[in-house]
Amino acid sequence: MKRALAARPWLPVTSENVVRDAADRTASQDAPAVLAELDRLVADNRRIHDADCVNLNPATNIMNPRAEAMLSAGLGSRPSLGYPGDKYEMGLEAIEQIEIVAAELAAEVFGARYAEVRVGSGALANLYAFMATCAPGDTIIAPPASIGGHITHHGPGAAGRYGITTIPAPVAGYTVDVDALRALAHEARPKLITIGSSLNLFPHPVAKIREIADEVGALVLFDAAHLCGMIAGQAWPQPLEKGAHLMTMSTYKSLGGPAGGLILTNEPELAQRIEAIAYPGLTANFDAAKTAALAVTLLDWKVAGRAYARAMTATARRLAAELIALDVPVYAADQGVTLSHQFAVVTPEGGQRAAARLREANLLACGIGLPIEDVEGDTNGLRIGTPELARLGMTTVDMPALASFIARGLDPATDPATVAPEVTTWRKQFSGVHFTIQNPG
Ligand SMILES: *Cc1c(COP(=O)(O)O)cnc(C)c1O
């Protein structure tokens, strides 16, 4: 049979070839064969992430098996429209309770007054935030890609697609330049100033940004997609306390939960607007399965969050120190590298190319922007983080061995494929999921 999917000439050739091969194979097989193929792919993914490789990417994590079980517990296909106690469909007495438990735990863990859990992703959380604070045609100021600013805050992402114009914030170190931001804000009169990015090394000047926002009548959005774990573990300043009006996040990165988003605020007017965007605005049903999984994840943070955040930072700082000792160029080494769970390696040849080399060594990472060259928007760094390492039970004493694998993986004189089997063997000593309600250590 011929495949049904049409060719997409706008795709890169490599992608189009991958799609064509898999689509052709799917079209040529009967249903049981495709099912077997899907099972094989799921097992393959398990092997890659849970056996072969070590994940250095801070944008991913492993879930508490109790949370993962919630994803296939018959919840996700039940629509649940409206407020608890006043749902449109019948039979939601249990699901509406799950929704409340998740929101209560989110508010508790993050120390916020309002929590919106009916959010499909971190990108959508930002769209909700833009819709609650701006109208199409408005201007916002957001961190540029050179300091890890996320695409959702810019033209091609949620902000631009909603009709917002984004002015990149001026940069100092790996955050915004407060004095230059003040001048820019007075000139541009933004409706919103955003802060928080995909790589965060030191606390951002949130209180100062709030001062500037107040001067020009803007609101402040803190994007905690990556820092949420550090904040939940009380190892980082709480952005709402420092003056942010809204805080958004992804729930599958350092938080270690299901794929999804979460929005927090202390402001009743904003909470009411966000709620109306969740329903009846942008979603009708929401995913109760991921909501239950998020509730379990938040219990993990309640029980073991402080220890987890401390472990993430300690392993990140030690790993960076060991890499520096092996002459790997670590970004911001002269400033102490990082206070968070993530840091960057300088890769002038391109972060994605370095990541592709490391993949051959069974080490998973990806590129990130660094403000070191005139390559705005490009990835000239390699981002490394420890959410998954710490959750697998690695501690600081394991970092010298890991650093030597990374250094050899990056060394142009070494064939990274020779490192791969050593990484897989080394990884076998780590198992289970740590910092959970049932395994808090
Ligand atoms: C990952 C990320 C997002 C998007 O989150 P998704 O849940 O993947 O949609 C938003 N902002 C920042 C800073 C991110 O790093």
The ligand as an SDF file (V2000), in Angstrom:
LIG
                    3D

 15 15  0  0  0  0  0  0  0  0999 V2000
   10.9830   24.1640   27.9520 C   0  0  0  0  0  0  0  0  0  0  0  0
   10.6340   25.5980   28.1190 C   0  0  0  0  0  0  0  0  0  0  0  0
    9.3440   26.0690   27.8440 C   0  0  0  0  0  0  0  0  0  0  0  0
    8.3080   25.2080   27.1360 C   0  0  0  0  0  0  0  0  0  0  0  0
    7.8290   24.1960   27.8850 O   0  0  0  0  0  0  0  0  0  0  0  0
    7.0710   22.9320   27.2430 P   0  0  0  0  0  0  0  0  0  0  0  0
    6.4670   22.3040   28.4420 O   0  0  0  0  0  0  0  0  0  0  0  0
    8.1250   22.1230   26.5980 O   0  0  0  0  0  0  0  0  0  0  0  0
    6.0690   23.4480   26.2920 O   0  0  0  0  0  0  0  0  0  0  0  0
    9.0330   27.3800   28.1630 C   0  0  0  0  0  0  0  0  0  0  0  0
    9.9640   28.1980   28.6760 N   0  0  0  0  0  0  0  0  0  0  0  0
   11.2290   27.8020   28.9110 C   0  0  0  0  0  0  0  0  0  0  0  0
   12.2030   28.7800   29.4920 C   0  0  0  0  0  0  0  0  0  0  0  0
   11.6080   26.4930   28.6320 C   0  0  0  0  0  0  0  0  0  0  0  0
   12.8680   26.1010   28.8360 O   0  0  0  0  0  0  0  0  0  0  0  0
  1  2  1  0
  2  3  1  0
  2 14  2  0
  3  4  1  0
  3 10  2  0
  4  5  1  0
  5  6  1  0
  6  7  2  0
  6  8  1  0
  6  9  1  0
 10 11  1  0
 11 12  2  0
 12 13  1  0
 12 14  1  0
 14 15  1  0
M  END
$$$$
